[in-house]
Amino acid sequence: MIDKEILYVAGLLVSFLIFVVAVFLIITLITRFARPLIYFFSPLFFSLNIFLWFISNPLRYYWKDTKKGGSRGVWLFLSVTGIGFLWWCFIYVLSFPLRLLIAIYYDVILYLTVSISDNIDELLIPKLGKIKHKKGVSYIAYYLITIPFRIAKFAFSNLFYFLDSFLMLGISIVFPTYTMYHGTKFNEAATKISQSGTWRVGSGNHVGTGIYFGITERTAKHYAPSGEDMGIIISRVTLSFCKTISTMKKEHRDMVGNGEILAQQTKGIFRSIEHWRDGNSGWWEYCLLKPKQMGSLIKSWRLRPVAVTKNGKITRLYGGFSHYSLHIPSVIAGLFSWWFIYTLLELNYS
């Protein structure tokens, strides 16, 4: 009788262990394929992003040459007559459904898929902290002991990821925002930027001291090493008024190549610069201006990483993204955005 009870209990324990292992493997497989599956649809939303970018300034392709003064003349005419402002307002209203659709994919679906998958991986297959140095029995013991801590961290992190996404979505709807790409080393920079939320203001200040982005991934790859260390940060970027180099005064256009002075001379409402960079086939690049901050580490509500790729493939980010909702200026910008949305809806339906 006792033997039967022991066998019964042993059978239950074995069944439970099999169940746990099966669930573990299933969840691991889901998280492994969730990121690439969602990212598979990114070309569609990239195309929508490019279309939104194009209609925001259809004259952009006629404003490539910084040597000609005609671009500034056209820009001044559009500014003085108010045509430029009216076009901006028209596109802002007209593009609302497009901005919303793009924002839902990048700020909600992609960001949460990547973040929660990373969080699940860290819960089930931890790679951070002391455990990464453990092996064998020591690893198993440490793994079991830290389960309660990892579960608590998992819950709190997911809560903040949803809050991050909520704030990011509001900002992307209210403020003109594009998905942009930042090329760098994966191991030394891409992971640190995403994990800490801080960006280093670079010294390659061609058209301004600041953080540089490309509107296409191809542009970012020019600034990243080839091979396994190629890191591309996919980020939502709020340019919040951008000046095209060719529309500046001649003395300012001549400053291209001396970015610190150019950044200091770009005043008024403009906080970013758009520039056509000549190369093999040329590309548009963007600089979020941070004058007098070369080499500094900065955080900005205008920069919101949503994914990181390694050698062209979306990858796990150990430790996950820095929480956007723990940065006070970002929280203020996000809450303002949702207040603005609520006010418009209340006026519309009152």
C-alpha positions in Angstrom: 0.0 0.0 0.0 2.8 2.4 0.9 4.7 1.5 -2.2 1.6 2.4 -4.3 1.2 5.7 -2.5 4.9 6.5 -3.1 4.6 5.6 -6.8 1.4 7.7 -7.0 3.2 10.7 -5.5 6.2 10.2 -7.6 4.0 10.0 -10.7 2.4 13.3 -9.8 5.8 14.9 -9.3 7.1 13.6 -12.6 3.9 14.8 -14.4 4.2 18.2 -12.7 7.9 18.5 -13.8 7.0 17.5 -17.3 4.2 20.1 -17.4 6.6 22.8 -16.0 9.2 21.9 -18.6 6.6 21.8 -21.4 5.3 25.3 -20.4 8.8 26.6 -20.1 9.7 25.3 -23.6 6.5 26.7 -25.1 6.9 30.1 -23.6 10.5 30.2 -24.6 9.6 29.3 -28.2 6.9 31.9 -28.3 9.2 34.7 -27.1 11.9 33.5 -29.5 9.6 33.9 -32.5 7.4 36.8 -31.3 10.0 39.4 -32.0 10.9 38.4 -35.6 7.2 37.7 -36.4 6.1 41.2 -35.4 9.1 42.7 -37.0 8.3 40.8 -40.3 5.6 43.4 -40.9 7.9 46.4 -40.4 8.5 47.0 -44.2 4.8 47.9 -44.5 4.9 50.4 -41.7 8.3 51.7 -42.9 6.6 52.5 -46.2 3.8 54.4 -44.4 6.5 56.2 -42.3 8.3 57.3 -45.5 5.1 58.5 -47.1 4.3 60.5 -43.9 7.8 61.9 -44.0 7.5 62.8 -47.7 4.1 64.7 -47.5 5.4 66.7 -44.6 7.7 68.5 -47.0 7.3 67.7 -50.7 9.9 70.3 -51.6 12.6 68.4 -49.6 14.1 66.8 -52.7 14.4 70.2 -54.4 16.3 71.5 -51.3 19.3 69.1 -51.5 21.9 71.5 -52.8 23.2 73.8 -50.0 25.2 75.9 -52.5 22.2 77.4 -54.2 20.3 80.3 -52.6 17.0 79.6 -54.3 15.9 77.2 -51.7 16.1 79.8 -49.0 14.1 82.2 -51.2 11.3 79.7 -51.7 11.3 78.9 -47.9 11.1 82.6 -47.0 8.2 83.1 -49.5 6.3 80.2 -48.0 7.0 81.4 -44.5 6.1 85.1 -45.0 2.9 84.3 -47.0 1.8 81.7 -44.4 1.5 79.0 -47.1 4.1 76.9 -45.3 2.2 77.1 -42.0 -1.1 76.3 -43.7 0.4 73.3 -45.4 1.8 72.1 -42.0 -1.7 72.5 -40.5 -3.4 70.7 -43.4 -1.0 67.8 -43.3 -1.2 67.6 -39.5 -4.9 67.2 -39.6 -5.0 65.0 -42.7 -2.3 62.6 -41.5 -3.9 61.9 -38.1 -5.2 58.4 -39.1 -1.8 57.6 -40.6 0.1 58.8 -37.5 -2.2 56.8 -35.3 -1.7 53.6 -37.4 2.1 54.0 -37.4 2.2 54.8 -33.7 0.1 51.8 -32.8 2.5 49.5 -34.6 5.8 51.0 -33.4 4.9 52.4 -30.0 2.5 49.7 -28.9 2.8 46.4 -30.8 6.5 46.3 -31.6 7.7 48.0 -28.4 5.6 45.8 -26.1 6.4 42.6 -28.0 10.1 43.3 -27.8 10.0 44.5 -24.2 7.7 41.8 -22.8 9.6 39.1 -24.7 12.9 40.4 -23.2 11.3 40.4 -19.8 10.0 36.8 -20.1 13.5 35.7 -21.3 15.0 37.4 -18.3 12.5 35.6 -16.0 13.0 32.2 -17.5 16.6 32.4 -18.8 18.3 35.1 -16.7 21.6 36.4 -18.1 22.1 39.5 -15.9 23.8 39.9 -12.6 25.7 37.2 -10.6 23.9 34.3 -12.2 25.7 34.8 -15.5 28.9 33.6 -13.7 27.3 30.6 -12.2 27.6 27.0 -13.5 26.2 23.5 -12.7 24.7 23.0 -9.2 25.6 26.6 -8.2 23.6 27.9 -11.2 20.6 25.7 -10.4 20.6 26.8 -6.7 20.9 30.5 -7.6 18.2 30.1 -10.3 15.8 28.7 -7.7 16.6 31.1 -4.9 16.1 34.2 -7.2 12.7 33.1 -8.6 10.6 35.3 -6.3 12.8 38.3 -7.0 12.6 37.7 -10.8 8.8 37.3 -10.6 8.5 40.6 -8.8 10.8 42.3 -11.2 8.9 40.8 -14.1 5.6 42.2 -12.8 6.8 45.7 -12.1 8.8 45.9 -15.4 5.7 44.9 -17.4 3.6 47.5 -15.6 6.1 50.2 -16.5 6.4 49.0 -20.1 2.6 49.4 -20.6 2.9 52.9 -19.0 5.9 53.7 -21.3 3.9 52.6 -24.3 0.9 54.7 -23.2 3.0 57.9 -23.0 4.9 57.2 -26.2 1.6 56.6 -28.1 0.2 59.9 -27.0 3.3 61.8 -28.0 3.5 60.2 -31.4 -0.1 61.1 -32.1 0.1 64.7 -31.0 3.7 65.6 -32.0 4.9 64.9 -35.6 7.0 61.8 -35.1 9.0 59.5 -37.4 10.6 56.1 -37.1 14.3 56.6 -37.6 17.5 54.6 -37.4 20.7 55.1 -35.5 23.7 53.1 -36.5 26.5 52.2 -34.0 28.3 49.3 -32.4 25.9 46.7 -30.9 28.0 45.6 -27.9 29.5 48.9 -26.8 26.8 51.4 -27.7 23.4 50.1 -28.9 22.7 48.0 -25.9 23.9 50.7 -23.4 21.8 53.4 -25.1 18.7 51.3 -25.0 19.2 49.9 -21.5 20.0 53.3 -19.9 18.0 55.7 -22.1 21.0 57.9 -22.4 22.6 59.0 -25.7 26.2 60.3 -26.1 26.4 63.5 -28.0 29.0 62.6 -30.7 32.0 64.4 -32.0 31.2 63.8 -35.7 29.3 67.1 -35.8 29.0 67.6 -39.6 25.8 69.7 -39.5 25.4 70.2 -35.8 26.4 68.9 -32.4 23.8 66.4 -31.4 22.4 62.9 -32.0 22.3 61.7 -35.6 19.6 59.6 -37.3 18.7 58.4 -40.7 15.2 58.1 -42.1 16.2 54.7 -43.6 18.1 51.8 -42.1 20.5 52.0 -45.1 21.7 55.4 -43.9 22.3 54.1 -40.3 24.4 51.2 -41.7 27.0 53.8 -42.9 27.7 54.6 -39.3 27.7 51.1 -37.9 30.5 48.4 -38.2 29.8 45.5 -40.5 29.3 42.0 -39.2 28.1 40.7 -35.9 28.7 44.0 -34.1 26.4 46.0 -36.4 23.9 47.6 -34.2 20.9 49.6 -35.4 18.6 51.3 -32.9 15.1 51.7 -34.2 13.7 54.8 -32.5 10.7 57.0 -32.6 12.0 60.5 -33.0 10.1 63.7 -32.5 12.0 66.3 -34.5 9.8 69.2 -33.1 10.7 71.7 -35.7 13.3 70.8 -38.2 15.3 73.2 -40.5 16.6 72.1 -43.8 20.2 73.2 -44.3 19.7 74.6 -47.8 17.0 77.0 -46.5 19.4 78.7 -44.1 21.3 81.9 -44.6 24.4 81.6 -46.8 26.8 82.2 -43.9 25.1 79.4 -42.0 25.1 77.0 -45.0 28.8 77.6 -45.3 29.2 76.3 -41.7 28.5 72.7 -42.8 31.4 70.7 -41.5 31.7 72.9 -38.4 28.7 71.6 -36.6 29.2 73.2 -33.2 29.0 76.7 -34.6 26.1 75.8 -36.8 24.2 74.3 -33.9 24.7 77.5 -31.9 23.5 79.6 -34.8 20.3 77.6 -35.3 17.9 79.4 -33.1 14.2 80.1 -32.6 11.8 77.1 -32.7 14.2 74.9 -34.6 15.7 72.0 -32.5 16.8 69.7 -35.3 18.5 69.9 -38.7 17.9 68.1 -41.9 20.7 67.6 -44.4 21.3 65.8 -47.7 24.6 64.1 -47.4 26.4 63.4 -50.6 27.8 59.9 -50.9 27.7 56.9 -53.3 24.0 57.5 -53.7 23.4 60.2 -51.1 21.1 60.1 -48.1 19.1 62.3 -45.7 20.4 62.5 -42.2 19.0 64.3 -39.2 20.6 65.9 -36.1 18.8 66.6 -32.9 20.8 69.6 -31.8 22.6 69.7 -28.5 25.0 72.7 -28.7 27.8 72.9 -26.2 27.2 69.3 -25.1 29.7 67.4 -27.2 30.6 64.2 -25.4 27.8 64.5 -22.8 25.3 61.8 -22.0 21.8 63.1 -22.4 18.2 61.9 -22.1 15.4 63.4 -24.2 11.7 62.9 -24.4 12.1 63.2 -28.2 14.0 59.9 -28.5 12.2 56.6 -27.8 13.9 53.4 -28.9 11.4 50.6 -29.7 13.7 47.8 -31.0 17.4 47.0 -31.6 18.8 44.9 -34.4 22.1 43.0 -34.5 23.6 42.4 -37.9 20.1 43.0 -39.5 18.2 40.8 -37.1 15.9 41.9 -34.3 17.4 40.6 -31.1 17.0 40.2 -27.3 18.0 43.2 -25.3 19.4 41.9 -22.0 17.8 43.8 -19.2 15.2 45.5 -21.5 14.7 49.1 -22.4 15.1 51.9 -20.0 11.6 53.0 -18.8 10.4 56.1 -20.6 7.9 56.7 -17.8 10.7 57.2 -15.2 12.0 60.3 -17.0 10.2 63.4 -15.8 10.3 65.5 -19.0 9.0 62.4 -20.9 6.2 62.0 -18.4 5.2 65.6 -18.8 5.3 65.4 -22.6 3.2 62.3 -22.5 0.6 63.6 -20.1 0.3 66.8 -22.0 -0.2 64.8 -25.2 -3.1 62.8 -23.7 -4.6 66.0 -22.1 -4.5 67.6 -25.6 -6.2 64.5 -27.1 -8.8 64.4 -24.4 -9.5 68.2 -24.8 -10.0 67.8 -28.6 -12.3 64.8 -28.1 -14.3 66.7 -25.5 -14.7 69.7 -27.7 -15.6 67.6 -30.7 -18.4 65.6 -28.9 -19.7 68.3 -26.5 
